[in-house]
Amino acid sequence: MTIELLGLTWIQIADIGVGVVNIGILLGLLYLYINTYRQIKVGFTIGLILFASVLLFNSIFGVIFLIMNGNMLPSENGLIKDTIGNIIQFIALTILLKITWYY
């Protein structure tokens, strides 16, 4: 039995949810990095801004792709792999946000 909402399976909905949370974390990181750059004008923070920007675009396009083409994906096994990847990215971003917030 599969649970569906708007034609999406539960794993697709979970993947989209984690992707949206990742976008929120990346926006928070960008906010912190831009404020830090305005204060100290160090090139390292430009690298952090670029890093967060690339991950942000990756997450945005990933969520858009899942919403637009969710029913065209080949199998749920690929989705489970993608979801696990998004969860790992979520954990990494959460750690990076915590470290950045305190230092």
SVG drawing of the C-alpha trace seen along z (x, -y; Angstrom):
<svg xmlns="http://www.w3.org/2000/svg" viewBox="-4 -46 44 48">
<polyline fill="none" stroke="black" stroke-width="0.4" points="0.0,0.0 1.4,-3.4 0.3,-6.6 -0.2,-9.3 -0.9,-13.0 -1.4,-15.1 0.0,-12.1 3.2,-12.0 4.2,-9.0 5.2,-9.4 8.9,-9.2 8.6,-12.0 6.7,-14.1 9.4,-13.4 12.2,-14.3 10.5,-17.6 10.0,-18.4 13.7,-17.8 14.7,-19.8 12.5,-22.8 14.1,-22.6 17.6,-22.6 16.6,-25.7 15.7,-27.4 19.0,-26.5 20.9,-27.7 19.1,-31.0 20.0,-31.4 23.7,-30.6 23.7,-33.1 22.3,-35.7 25.0,-35.1 27.8,-35.0 26.7,-38.2 26.5,-40.0 30.0,-38.7 31.4,-39.8 29.9,-43.3 31.7,-43.5 35.1,-42.1 35.5,-42.1 37.5,-38.8 37.8,-36.7 37.0,-33.6 33.5,-34.8 33.1,-35.3 33.9,-31.6 31.3,-30.7 28.7,-32.8 29.5,-31.1 29.4,-27.6 26.0,-28.3 24.7,-29.8 25.6,-26.8 24.0,-24.4 20.9,-26.7 20.5,-26.6 21.0,-22.8 18.3,-22.4 15.9,-24.7 16.3,-23.0 16.1,-19.6 12.8,-20.4 11.4,-22.0 12.4,-18.8 10.7,-16.6 7.5,-18.6 7.4,-18.9 8.6,-15.4 7.8,-13.4 5.6,-11.0 8.1,-10.4 11.0,-9.1 12.0,-5.5 11.6,-3.8 11.2,-4.4 14.7,-2.9 16.2,-6.0 14.0,-8.2 15.0,-6.5 18.7,-7.1 18.0,-10.7 16.0,-11.1 18.9,-9.7 21.3,-12.0 19.0,-15.0 18.9,-13.9 22.7,-13.6 22.9,-17.1 20.4,-18.3 22.5,-17.0 25.7,-18.5 24.1,-21.9 22.7,-21.9 26.2,-21.3 27.6,-24.0 24.9,-26.4 25.5,-25.8 29.3,-26.2 28.8,-29.4 26.3,-30.8 28.7,-30.5 32.0,-31.4"/>
</svg>
